[in-house]
Amino acid sequence: MRELTYYVAVSLDGFIAGPEGQFDAFPVEGDHMEAITERFPDTVPTDIAAASGIDQSGGRFDTVLMGWNTYAVGLAFGVTSPYRHLEQIVFTRTHLDEAQGGDVHPLFTDADPVDTVRELKQRDGRGIWLCGGGRLATALAGEIDRLVLKRNPVLLGAGIPLFEPGAYDPRQFDVVETTAFRSGVVLGEYVRRAAA
């Protein structure tokens, strides 16, 4: 069965972006960049990967999920299909009819994310990447099989949380690997603990 992986950058105080979706406080230079890109080449936007000579053919994922706000980050730069090398699914209740340019379009849906992920997990293929954001991650918390967190050495003070507050419902994860870089970024990978 395919895994759902929540792979995301996060601040030390638990935010994946600032209040308006800002992520410019996260370091984009340093020894972590090459190592993380080598390990997760398919999480680099298609155009950036092509311009940088990054081979995305052997990555972990063939599907990416995102909420509207995560998707909309690229719209300010004219990017309407950020991950053309993956099947792109954008969950939205309010932007289903927006006209998008370009030759390849993400699937925009107001379907239940849990039902969608359960159906995707039954298909053949590689992993499913949950790109963001916090509200979608909260809705899918029970379906997340693996967490990959790029903890950045910065406090944002406010913003979009890794997960939105919800009902008390502990879920155990085991550490797979942790790598600390000189840049201060720490890459932690966790897998959901099997039920006893």
Beta strands, then each sheet from edge to edge (+ up, - down):
strand 1: 4-11
strand 2: 15-17
strand 3: 61-67
strand 4: 87-91
strand 5: 107-109
strand 6: 127-132
strand 7: 146-152
strand 8: 160-161
strand 9: 173-180
strand 10: 186-192
sheet 1: 5+ 4+ 3+ 6+ 1+ 7+ 10- 9+
sheet 2: 2+ 8-
end
